[in-house]
């Protein structure tokens, strides 16, 4: 008989046991070195009183950005995947950059016109849906067995760090980049 409050599993979670798949970025997956599972924040409301404001639970969840760091491969393919996606979203030269990328590079099929039942959708979908991607982080046990999945919906990049080149280095420190992503929301599904 187990003592009440005694954990059934006393193994610790390892920070190296994860796998990330971003549907839109197949070249990035293998090179990921760091990943930050985003935090969430529930806003608060206050009830004003003459003495002290009384905090009460809020009604709006805020999700932090998904941040990942990856090694840049020799041909820069993984860096360019994110770079080109950002350029297509921002289209600094012409509107064609948006439509060309969406039609030739997007792995997200364009949704047909119609109502969506998902949260946040109140009107018919537009062709911009092809600019988003879903992503999944699979969390693993110390024996590499999947224990949970974190699923991100409608993810898109918002930042990509610069690459620093230098002739002054005495040893080879391979190039790393950090990418930041926003998304609609994420869910965590445990397998046990």
MIMAR-318049 format. One line per 10 residues: number of its first residue (from 1); their letters; for each residue x, y, z of N, C-alpha, C, CB. Coordinates in steps of 0.001 Angstrom, whole numbers, plus 524288, in hexadecimal, padded with zeros to 5 digits. Each point is the difference from the previous one (the first is absolute). Glycine has a CB too. Layout:
% residues N
NUM) a) X,Y,Z,X,Y,Z,X,Y,Z,X,Y,Z | ...
END
This chain:
% residues 192
1) xxxxxxxxxx) 8034B,7FB6F,80000,7FCB5,80491,80000,80380,804DA,80000,7F8BC,7FB1E,804C5 | 80665,80848,7F76C,80320,804C8,7FF84,7FE39,8040C,803F9,80164,7FE35,7F673 | 8025C,8049D,80B73,7FEC8,8043A,803A2,7FD87,8046F,7FCF0,80774,7FD78,80608 | 7F47A,804C7,7FC0E,7FD52,8044C,7FD53,803CC,8048C,7FF2E,7F756,7FD48,803FE | 808CB,804D5,7F754,80375,80451,7FEC3,8055F,7FE3B,7FE16,7FB3F,8052E,8069F | 805C4,7F5C1,7F984,804F5,7FDEE,7FE1A,7FFA7,7FF75,7FA0C,801AA,7FB28,80899 | 80206,8071A,7F45C,7FFB3,7FF95,7FA52,800E6,7FA63,7FE2B,80316,80941,7FF49 | 7FA41,7F541,7FC92,800A6,7FABD,7FDE5,804D4,7FFA8,7FC7B,7F647,7FEB8,80079 | 80B89,805B1,7FD81,804A5,80015,7FCAD,803B4,8041F,80230,7FADC,7FD0C,7F7EE | 809D8,80142,80996,803B2,803B6,80250,80474,80165,7FC48,7FDC8,7FC60,808BE
11) xxxxxxxxxx) 801BD,80221,7F24E,803E6,8018B,7FC15,7FF33,805B4,7FE91,80071,7F6C9,7FC7C | 803D7,80BE4,80244,7FFC2,8057F,7FE82,7FF99,8008E,7FA1E,8052F,80264,807E7 | 7F86D,801C7,7F664,7FF95,80119,7FA62,80543,801EB,7FDF5,7F663,80234,800F0 | 80B37,7FBC2,7FAA6,804FB,80181,7FDA9,7FF2A,8045E,7FC0C,8037C,7F6E6,80154 | 7FFBD,80D2F,7FECF,7FF4E,80449,7FC45,801D4,7FEA7,7FA74,80115,8061A,80774 | 80140,7F557,7F7DD,801D6,7FE7F,7FAC7,7FC44,7FC4B,7FD3A,8090E,80130,80329 | 7F2C7,7FD4B,7FF61,7FC7C,7FC0A,7FDE7,7FB37,8028A,7FD72,80311,7F9AE,806E8 | 7FD8A,80830,7F455,7FBA5,8025C,7FD2C,800EA,7FF7B,7FA24,7FE66,80655,80767 | 7FD70,7FA32,7F5B9,8004D,80022,7FA4E,7FBF8,803F5,7FE22,8030D,7F678,7FF62 | 7FE9C,80D16,7FD3E,7FC77,803FE,7FDEB,7FF44,7FF29,7FA35,802D5,80665,806DC
21) xxxxxxxxxx) 7F855,7F9B6,7F774,7FEBB,7FFBC,7FA73,7FCAC,804BE,7FEB5,8006E,7F608,7FFDF | 80191,80D52,7FCAA,7FCF1,80453,7FDE2,7FEF3,7FE8C,7FA58,803FC,806F2,8062C | 7F72A,7F83C,7F88C,7FEA4,7FE05,7FACB,8027A,80331,7FBA5,7F7A6,7FCC3,803AB | 808B2,8084D,7FCFC,801FA,8037A,7FBF3,805F9,80010,7FFB3,7F80B,80567,8013F | 80AA5,7F889,802B1,805B5,80082,80043,802B8,7FAB2,80090,7FECE,808D6,80401 | 80115,7F3D8,7F80A,80273,7FADA,8008C,805F3,8003A,800A3,7F8BD,7FC7B,7FAAE | 809D9,80784,80348,805B3,8005D,80059,801E2,801BE,80560,80024,801FF,7F688 | 7FC7D,8003F,80CA1,80190,8021D,80516,7FFF6,7FBC7,8043B,7FC6A,808B8,7FD57 | 80013,7F398,8024D,7FF0C,7FC27,80425,804FF,7FD60,801F6,7F743,7FE7E,7FC18 | 80C0A,7FF85,8007F,8049F,7FD01,8018B,80405,80355,802DF,7FE7C,7FA38,7F85A
31) xxxxxxxxxx) 801AD,80ADB,8069D,80423,80366,801F1,7FE9A,802FD,804FC,802D6,800CE,7F6E0 | 7F8A2,7FE3A,80B6B,7FE58,802E3,804A5,80372,7FE89,804A3,7F6BC,8005E,7FC9D | 80B59,8039C,8060E,8034A,7FF15,80494,7FD4A,8019F,8050B,807D7,80150,7FA69 | 7F4F0,802A8,80577,7FD30,801E5,804A1,7FA69,8014A,7FE86,80853,80392,803DE | 7F451,7FBA4,7FFE2,7FA77,80104,7FF2F,7FDB9,801C9,8052D,7FF5C,7F947,7F8B1 | 7FD61,80AB6,80726,7FD67,801D5,804BA,7FA29,7FF0A,7FF78,806FC,806D8,80189 | 7F6F5,7F5CE,801D6,7FA5E,7FF24,80017,7FD85,804F5,80223,800F7,7F61C,8013F | 7FBAC,80C72,7FBC3,7FDE5,80511,801A3,7FCC3,7FFAB,804FE,7FFF0,8029C,7F6B2 | 80089,8017E,80C5B,7FCCB,80080,804AA,7FAAE,8024A,7FE9D,80811,8011F,8057D | 7F462,7FE89,7FE22,7FADB,80267,7FF58,7FEF9,80378,804B6,7FCA2,7F84F,7FAA8
41) xxxxxxxxxx) 80020,80B8B,80477,7FEE8,803C8,80417,7FA33,80136,7FFE9,8091B,803D5,7FF64 | 7F46D,7FBC7,80522,7FA82,8016D,80085,7FFCE,80576,80249,7FD1E,7F68B,80135 | 800E0,80D0E,7FBC7,7FF97,8055E,801E7,7FCB8,80041,804E9,800F6,8034A,7F6E7 | 7FF1C,8012B,80B84,7FCF0,8008C,804CA,7FC9C,804DD,7FFB6,806FB,7FB5E,8051C | 7F4FE,80485,7FDEC,7FCA0,8048C,8009D,80054,8018F,805BB,7F9D4,7FD44,7F886 | 804D1,80779,80893,8000A,801BE,8056B,7FAC4,8027F,8015D,809C0,80164,7FF9A | 7F4B0,7FDC4,80533,7FB45,8027F,801FD,801D7,80489,80365,7FA8F,7F77C,7FFCA | 8043F,80D4F,7FEA5,801CC,80471,80327,7FCD3,80077,80507,802CD,804A8,7F7D1 | 7FFF0,7FC50,80C52,7FD72,80108,8050B,802C7,804B5,80267,7FD71,7F655,80162 | 80047,80C28,80277,8029C,80480,8026F,80509,7FE7A,802CE,7F749,80429,8010A
51) xxxxxxxxxx) 80942,7F6F5,80087,8049A,7FE5A,802F6,8043E,7FDB5,7FC6F,7FA30,7FE46,807B5 | 8049D,7FD6F,7F5D4,803C1,7FD32,7FCCA,7FD35,7FDC1,7FB51,8058B,7FDE7,807D0 | 7FD10,8025D,7F3BC,7FDB3,7FD8E,7FB69,80051,7FA16,800A6,8027E,807B7,7FA3E | 7F946,7F5A6,8046B,7FFC1,7FA5D,800BC,800AB,7FD60,7FAAE,7FA12,800F8,807F4 | 80A0C,7FBEB,7F780,800CC,7FD57,7FAF9,7FC4C,7FB5E,7FF74,8096A,802C9,80001 | 7F48B,7FC93,7FB55,7FCCB,7FB73,7FEAA,80227,7FDB8,7FAF8,7F7E7,803C4,80470 | 806CF,7F747,7FAAA,80223,7FD81,7FB5B,7FE09,802AA,7FB0D,8008E,7F789,804DE | 802F2,808AD,7F748,7FEB0,8026F,7FB09,7FD11,7FC4D,7FC72,807CD,8059B,800DE | 7F753,7FC22,7FA6F,7FD1A,7FCC8,7FC47,802A7,7FFC9,7FAAC,7F7D4,80247,804B9 | 80D2C,7FF1C,7FB0D,802BA,7FFF5,7FAF6,80562,7FD9B,800A6,7FB10,807F9,7FD15
61) xxxxxxxxxx) 805E5,7F3E9,7FFF0,80513,7FD4C,8000F,8038A,8028E,7FBFA,7FBD4,7F775,802DF | 80913,80962,7FEA3,803FF,801F4,7FC6D,80431,7FBD5,7FF83,7FE2D,8097A,8026E | 80338,7F520,7F8C4,80411,7FC23,7FF07,80509,802CD,7FE80,7F948,7F94F,7FD28 | 80B21,80518,80521,8050F,80218,7FE71,80182,7FDC1,7FAAF,802BD,800FC,80979 | 80110,8016F,7F3F6,801E2,7FE1C,7FAF2,802E1,7FAD2,800A0,800B7,80940,7FCCF | 7FF13,7F392,7FF22,80330,7FB50,7FFA8,80550,801B4,7FDFC,7F820,7FA07,7FE61 | 80BFB,804A4,80471,80544,80188,7FE86,8034B,7FB20,7FF3C,7FF2B,80880,804EC | 803B7,7F753,7F6C5,80379,7FB96,7FF20,80526,801DA,7FDBD,7F850,7FA24,7FEA3 | 80BD1,80317,802C5,80533,80126,7FDFB,801B8,7FB4B,7FCD5,80245,805F8,807AF | 80046,7FB09,7F3E6,801AF,7FBB7,7FCA8,8054C,80131,7FD9C,7F6AC,7FDC6,7FE19
71) xxxxxxxxxx) 80C2F,7FE16,800AA,804E4,80080,7FD25,7FEB2,800ED,7FA45,804D2,7FA1F,80671 | 7FDD7,8098E,7F72F,7FF13,8012F,7FA7C,80336,7FC26,7FCCB,7FE42,809B0,801D7 | 7FF2F,7F396,7FA8A,802F6,7FC3A,7FCED,80346,802C9,7FBD3,7F903,7F93A,8019E | 80AB3,803F2,7FC27,803F1,80244,7FC8A,7FDB8,802C0,7FB39,805F2,7F90F,80302 | 7F5A9,8050D,7FB14,7FD92,80265,7FB6A,7FBED,8041E,8016C,80192,7F7B6,7FB3F | 7FDC8,80953,809D5,7FC5D,803E9,80205,7FA4A,7FEC9,7FEC2,80718,8067E,7FF11 | 7F7BD,7F4B4,7FF73,7FA9F,7FEA1,7FE9A,7FC34,800DA,80487,8038B,7F97A,7F9B0 | 7FE00,804CD,80B09,7FC62,80084,80463,7FF38,805BE,8017D,802C9,7F728,8033C | 8014D,80BF5,7FC8C,7FF80,8059C,80122,7FC7F,8029D,7FBF1,808F4,8000F,80429 | 7F7E5,7FE8C,7F6E6,7FD02,8026B,7FBBF,7FA3D,7FE72,80016,80821,80015,7FAAE
81) xxxxxxxxxx) 7F6A0,7FB3D,8074F,7FA81,7FE7C,8007A,7FD03,803F0,80352,80282,7F690,7FF11 | 7FFB5,80ACD,80565,7FD66,803B5,80380,80053,80585,7FDBF,80228,7FA4F,807C8 | 80255,80722,7F628,800C3,80530,7FDA8,7FC02,800ED,7FBA6,809A1,7FFA0,8022E | 7F5DA,7FCBA,7FA4A,7FC5D,800A7,7FB98,7FA53,8002F,801D5,80660,7FB5D,7FA38 | 7F859,801BC,809CD,7FAB7,80020,80231,7FEDC,80567,80240,8007B,7F658,80205 | 80344,80BD9,800DD,7FF58,80547,8021C,7FF71,80412,7FBAA,8052E,7FD53,807D6 | 7FE14,80251,7F42E,7FFB7,803B1,7FB9A,7FAB3,7FFA6,7FD56,809B3,7FF46,7FEAC | 7F45B,7FBFB,800AC,7FAE0,7FF56,7FD7C,7FBA4,80277,8033B,80332,7F7B7,7FBEA | 7FD16,807D8,80937,7FBFB,8024F,8035E,80049,805F0,7FFCD,80054,7F823,805E1 | 80470,809FC,7FA17,800A6,805B2,80017,80033,8028A,7FAA1,804A7,7FECD,80840
91) xxxxxxxxxx) 7FC3A,7FE21,7F39B,8008D,801B0,7FA8C,8022A,80588,7FF61,7F8A3,7FA24,7FDF4 | 80C8B,806A0,80322,80246,80538,7FFCD,8008C,8024C,7FA81,804A9,7FD93,80800 | 7FB37,7FF28,7F3F6,800BE,8020B,7FAB2,7FAF2,80045,7FCE4,808F1,7FC67,80036 | 7F3CA,7FF93,80038,7FB0C,8001D,7FD2F,7FC3E,7FC11,80271,80496,802BE,7F7AB | 7F66E,7FDE9,8072A,7FC02,7FC72,80202,80097,7FA8A,7FDAF,7F9F6,8079A,80125 | 808A7,7F7F9,7FA7A,800DD,7FAF1,7FD7C,80330,7FC61,80378,7FF8D,80458,7F74A | 803DE,7FDD4,80C05,8032E,7FCB8,8036F,7FC83,7FCAA,80387,80733,806BC,7FFCE | 7F482,7FB75,801EA,7FC40,7FD2F,8034B,7FD79,7FB95,7FCE9,7FE4C,8082E,80539 | 7FF6D,7F91E,7F645,7FD1E,7FC11,7FD00,803A1,7FBEE,7FD92,7F92A,806B5,7FE29 | 80B77,7FAE7,80017,803A7,7FC3C,7FDB3,801CF,7FC00,80400,802E8,806D3,7F9B3
101) xxxxxxxxxx) 7FE89,7FAF6,80AF7,801C5,7FC5E,8040A,7FB9D,7FC59,8018D,80667,8069F,8033F | 7F4F5,7FB97,7FD6E,7FB86,7FCD4,801A7,7FED3,7FBBB,7FC09,7FC56,807B7,804C2 | 8040A,7F98E,7F634,7FEA2,7FC26,7FC03,80464,7FC22,7FEDF,7FA1E,8069D,7FC29 | 80AD2,7FACE,804D7,80448,7FC73,7FEAD,8029E,7FD69,804AC,80162,8057A,7F850 | 7FE80,7FCF0,80C51,802E3,7FDE9,80474,7FCA0,7FE2D,80481,80708,805CE,7FD6D | 7F44E,7FC1C,80317,7FCCD,7FEBB,80484,7FE5F,7FA46,7FFEB,7FCD1,8093D,80043 | 803C6,7F425,80436,7FE29,7FAA2,80070,7FA8F,7FFC3,80264,8093D,7FD04,800DD | 7F4B3,80776,800BB,7FAC0,80044,80226,7FC35,800E1,7FB84,80351,80386,808AA | 7F92A,7F8CF,7F66A,7FC58,800CC,7FBB4,7FC7C,804A8,8010E,8003B,7F673,7FE0F | 7FEA4,80C51,7FDCB,7FC75,80474,8009B,7FA97,7FDF3,8013C,80551,80586,7F9C4
111) xxxxxxxxxx) 7F860,7FCAF,80A2B,7FAD5,7FE3D,801A6,7FBE3,801EF,7FC2B,802DF,7FFFB,8096A | 7F920,7FCEC,7F5F7,7FBB8,8019F,7FC9D,7FCAC,803FB,802E2,7FFFC,7F744,7FB60 | 7FCF1,80B9A,801CA,7FCA4,803E9,8026F,7FBF1,7FD35,8035A,80161,80651,7F875 | 7FD65,7FBE0,80BF5,7FC16,7FDB4,80363,800FE,8015E,805A1,7FEDF,7F8CD,7F9B5 | 7FD77,8060A,8098C,80077,8013E,8058E,8038E,7FC0F,802AC,7F708,80404,7FFF8 | 80BF0,7FDE8,803B9,80386,7FCC0,8031B,7FDE1,7FFF4,8058C,807ED,80220,7FA46 | 7F85D,7F95C,8084E,7FDEC,7FF99,8054F,80429,800D9,8041C,7F954,7F9E7,7FCB1 | 80B75,806E1,801B5,8044F,800B5,803AA,7FF91,8054C,802B8,805B9,7FA3B,7FA71 | 7FCA6,80632,80A36,7FFC5,804FB,802C3,802E3,80438,7FCF3,7FF6E,7FB3F,80891 | 7FECB,80971,7F7C5,8028F,8044F,7FD56,7FE33,800C7,7FA6D,80781,7FE67,8059E
121) xxxxxxxxxx) 7F5AB,7FDEC,7F841,7FE26,80071,7FA9B,7FA41,80196,80013,80685,7F92A,7FCE2 | 7F854,80B58,800F2,7FA88,801B2,7FFE3,7FE20,80106,7FA79,8012B,803DC,808D1 | 8026F,7FC13,7F36E,7FE7B,800F2,7FA93,80243,7FBBB,7FC92,7FF99,809B9,8018D | 7FF23,7F692,7F98B,8020B,7FC2D,7FC4B,805ED,80072,7FFB7,7F7A0,80055,7FAD2 | 80AF2,7FB45,80478,805AD,80002,7FFA7,801C8,80277,7FAE5,8005B,7F7F9,80595 | 80453,80A3C,7FAA0,8023D,80258,7FB4F,804B9,7FCDD,7FE53,7FCC6,808E8,8029D | 80588,7F894,7F904,80484,7FD37,7FE06,804D8,800D8,80366,7FC45,800D7,7F70E | 8038B,80299,80CC0,80471,800D6,80389,80100,7FB3A,8035F,7FE0C,8098A,8001A | 7FE3B,7F2DC,80045,800AF,7FB46,80322,804EC,7FD15,7FE55,7F645,7FF58,8012D | 80B2F,800F6,7F9E5,804AE,7FD67,7FE11,80507,8023D,8022B,7FB1B,7FE0A,7F80F
131) xxxxxxxxxx) 804B3,80648,80AC6,804AB,80266,80243,8012C,7FDE1,8057A,7FE2C,8080C,7FABF | 7FE80,7F4A1,80751,800A6,7FDD5,80538,801A8,7FA47,7FFAD,7F942,80644,8037C | 80888,7F7B8,800DA,8016F,7FA7C,80052,7FEB8,7FE0F,80577,80730,80117,7F93C | 7F7C7,7F9F2,80736,7FF69,7FDA9,8051F,80543,7FDB1,80199,7F65B,7FE11,7FE68 | 80A5C,80123,806A3,804E7,7FDCF,80200,7FECE,7FC7C,804A0,80517,807E9,7FCF8 | 7FE64,7F457,803EA,7FF6A,7FC60,8045A,8053D,7FF27,802AB,7F87C,7FB9D,7FB76 | 80795,80508,809A9,80483,7FE83,80326,7FE86,7FAE5,802AB,80307,80981,80172 | 80012,7F27B,7FDBA,7FF2C,7FB0E,802AD,803DC,7FFC4,80488,7FCD6,7FB73,7F7AA | 80120,80424,80D02,8033E,7FF9B,804AE,800F9,7FA3B,80115,7FC62,80882,803BA | 80889,7F62B,7FD71,8018C,7FA8A,8008A,801CC,7FED6,8058D,80289,7FFD4,7F68F
141) xxxxxxxxxx) 7FCF3,7FB3A,80AF9,80211,7FE44,80504,805E5,7FF48,7FF7A,7F76B,7FB8E,80259 | 80B19,8030D,801EB,8059C,7FEFA,7FFE5,80163,7FB42,7FCA2,8009D,803EE,808E1 | 7FB7D,7F8FD,7F5CE,800CB,7FB6D,7FCA1,7FE04,80100,7FA72,7FF38,7FA35,807E0 | 8000B,80AC5,7F6CC,7FE3D,801B9,7FACE,7FA8D,7FE1F,7FE8E,8093A,80008,7FD61 | 7F37D,7FF18,80664,7FA89,7FEB6,7FEEE,7FCD1,80506,80046,8010D,7F6CE,803AE | 7FB5E,809F9,7F89B,7FCCA,804C2,8002D,7FC85,8000A,804E0,80014,80066,7F624 | 7FFE7,8040A,80C78,7FCCC,8007E,804B7,7FBBF,8041D,7FF52,807AE,7FD43,8055F | 7F948,8068E,7F72B,7FC18,8041C,7FF14,8011F,802AB,7FACC,7FEE0,8016A,809BD | 7FD16,80101,7F42A,80085,80325,7FB3F,7FDF4,80573,80118,7FF13,7F806,7FA3B | 803DC,80BD8,803EF,7FE48,80569,80052,7FED8,801A2,7FA6B,80563,8020B,80844
151) xxxxxxxxxx) 7F5B3,7FF21,7F69B,7FE61,8014F,7FAA5,7FEDA,805D5,7FF9D,7FC45,7F6F0,7FEBE | 8064D,80BA4,7FD7C,7FF43,8058D,7FEF9,7FCAE,80093,7FB21,808A4,8024C,8043C | 7F38D,80121,7FC00,7FCA3,800E2,7FB76,80113,80558,7FDA5,7F921,7FA2D,803DE | 80717,805E8,7F6F7,800AA,804D0,7FCEA,804D0,80313,801B3,7F654,80062,7FEC7 | 80E13,7FD0C,800F3,804FF,80248,80179,8023E,80316,7FB66,801A0,7F89F,80664 | 80111,80BA8,7FAC4,802B7,80302,7FBF5,804B2,802C3,8026F,7F78D,80144,7FAF2 | 80C9D,7FF7D,8020A,804AB,80280,8022D,7FF32,805D8,800AD,8058A,7F925,7FBD2 | 7FCF4,808FD,80845,7FFD1,805A8,800E6,8056C,8025B,80075,7F778,7FED9,80472 | 80C91,7FDDE,7FC55,80552,80212,80073,803F3,7FBBF,7FEB0,7FD0E,8066B,806E0 | 8074B,7FB4A,7F6DF,8046D,7FC97,7FED1,804E9,80329,80114,7FAF2,7FAC7,7F915
161) xxxxxxxxxx) 80888,80322,80A25,8049C,802FB,80188,803EE,8006A,7FB8C,7FEA3,7FD18,80930 | 804E1,80690,7F77C,80437,800D2,7FC3D,8040B,7FBAC,8008B,7FE88,809BF,8003F | 8049E,7F58E,7FBB0,8045F,7FC51,80022,80506,80325,80048,7FAF6,7F926,7FAD6 | 8086C,8057B,808D8,804D7,802E8,800B2,80499,7FCE5,7FDCF,7FC4B,80460,80802 | 80655,7FDE4,7F42B,804A5,7FDAB,7FDA6,804C7,802DB,8021C,7FB03,7FD69,7F7C6 | 80954,7FFB9,80900,804B7,80278,80204,804CF,7FCF9,7FE40,7FB01,80364,807BE | 8090C,7FF70,7F691,80503,7FDA5,7FEA0,8038E,7FF98,804C5,7FF20,80396,7F6ED | 7FF40,7FE75,80D84,80345,80039,804A5,7FF8C,7FB30,80376,7FF1D,8098A,7FFA2 | 7FD6C,7F2F0,7FF35,7FF4A,7FB70,8035C,80497,7FC41,7FF6B,7F641,800F1,7FF4A | 80B70,7FCCE,8051A,80456,7FC48,7FFDE,7FE13,7FA63,7FF87,80547,80631,8055A
171) xxxxxxxxxx) 7F5D4,7F8DF,7FBF5,7FDA4,7FADB,7FF40,7FAD2,800BE,7FD2D,80464,7FC58,8082B | 7F9A1,7FF77,7F5B1,7FB1E,8005F,7FD0F,7FB5F,7FF9C,803BC,80452,7FC10,7F809 | 7F8E2,8082E,80879,7FAFE,80003,802B4,7FBE0,80088,7FBBD,803BB,80409,8087C | 7F975,7F7C7,7F693,7FC55,7FFF2,7FBA9,7FBA4,803FC,800D4,8020E,7F68D,7FE79 | 7FC08,80B72,7FD3C,7FBF7,80405,80031,7FAFB,7FDD9,8025A,803F8,80455,7F82F | 7F9BE,7FEC4,80B4C,7FAF0,7FEC5,80251,7FC60,80498,7FF0F,80420,7FA2F,806E6 | 7F6F8,804A9,7F891,7FC0D,80412,7FF70,7FB80,7FEB9,803B1,8028E,801BC,7F681 | 7FA9B,8024B,80AFE,7FB63,7FF5E,8034A,7FB4C,80212,7FD03,8055B,800D0,80858 | 7F679,7FC39,7F7C0,7FB28,80196,7FD6F,7FBAE,80049,80415,802D3,7FBDB,7F770 | 7F9D0,80809,807FF,7FB82,800B6,80378,7FB09,7FF42,7FCD0,8050D,80640,805DC
181) xxxxxxxxxx) 7F72A,7F71D,7FC70,7FB17,7FEEA,7FD56,7FB6C,8018E,80379,80435,7F8A0,7FB04 | 7F7B4,80962,8028E,7FAFF,800D1,802A2,7FC34,7FBFD,7FDD3,801B1,809C4,80164 | 7FA08,7F574,80146,7FC3E,7FBF9,7FE97,7FACF,8015B,80287,80718,7F91D,7FF30 | 7F4E7,8041F,7FF38,7FAD4,80105,80239,7FFC0,7FE09,805A4,7FBF0,7FF55,7F706 | 8056C,7FBCB,809DB,8002A,7FDB5,8053C,802D9,7FACF,7FFA8,7F788,80475,802A8 | 809A1,7F952,801ED,8020D,7FAAE,7FFFF,7FD28,7FCBB,80402,808BA,8033C,7FD13 | 7F760,7F7A3,8020C,7FDA6,7FC3D,8039F,80421,7FBF1,8016A,7F6E6,80164,7FC24 | 808B7,7FC6F,80886,80383,7FBE4,801B5,7FCC4,7FB0C,800F8,80651,806A0,8040E | 7FB27,7F538,7F943,7FD4C,7FAFC,80098,803D5,7FC11,8024F,7F9F1,801F1,7F854 | 804F6,7FC35,80C61,8035B,7FC16,80268,7FE4E,7FA96,7FE48,80193,805DD,807B8
191) xx) 80243,7F6A7,7F7A6,7FEDE,7FAA9,7FE44,7FF3A,7FC3D,80488,80522,801CB,7F804 | 7FC4C,7FFC4,80CB3,7FF82,7FC6F,8047C,7FBE4,801EA,803B2,8094C,7FD80,7FF2E
END
